[in-house]
């Protein structure tokens, strides 16, 4: 592993240079990778693995939309596309990429086929970290590993097609064969990771649940909505409020931020913007840090996990979720956003 200095702290990471695709392919040349689930992570990871030359099959419930999506992506029923149990039987490495709720539901059906020497792979530490709650308790004679791309499966695939990589964490929970670590790293390279950094299942789920509820989704929506509402309450039009709140952030500033960091973004803004940002950074930090502490405690205590399990297990959960998402979709801010996106030059 390479030692890289991150902000003055040394970390060991796996890069493509030290563990190239050719090495990963050689290590997994006798493995059949069965990808279970074709929803969020499944398409991106399986297609990247296939394009990189690995032997991949898909396990999915026949007749559903995701089965048809897999067929459209070139997976052939009876050859590379099977019912879930059949795929698990055929596979030597099982990429368990169903949703957390579906993993709990399906586990009793596939556990009998998790025979000695196989590997069970996750892209989220939820099922194993909270195994007493989920019931996902693997046999002792299989490897249990994790590769968690730091982004959606859609982003993983898009970046792969641009010959770029999405960074991933990796972890080993159970090393029954003595080769779990190499299996994990090889798969991490195979799915298209930029570099790999080591973690464990508990730290992965703690950071992931915090991030999703925090800056990645929950907090950013809350911040955007609060600013939009204040501007609207003070007489600004929907277009002006949205452009100043969302459009400038996503289309102008975030690309600069992503390219070279926050300081470089600041350096490419006006001195008035720089001064205001530096002055208000502290009050925002002080206001939200207690919320993040509260969020993290809710995650590590298992409260968030149990809340998710309880909600996802309700028979009408999907209907309730669709209603909540529709409310978000139909809100003035995001309806304004839909119009603004249509008016971008590339859409005309």
Protein Blocks (a to p, Z undefined) as FASTA:
>chain_A
ZZddeehiacddddfklmcfklmmmmmmmpccddehjfkmmmmmmmmmmmnopacddddd
ehiaklmmmmmnopaghklgccfklmmmmpmbdcdfbcfklmmmmmmmmmmmmcghiacd
dfbfklmmmmmmnopacdfkbccdddddebdfklmmmmmmnopacddddddfbdfkopmm
mmmmmmmmmnopabdcdddfklmmmmmmmmmmmmmmmmmmmmmmmmmmmmmmnopafklm
mmmmmmmmmmmmmmmmmmnojklmmmmpcfklmmmmmmmmmmmmmmmmmmmmmmmmmmmn
ommmmmmmmmmmpmklmmmmmmmmmmmmmpmklmmmmmmmmmpmklZZ
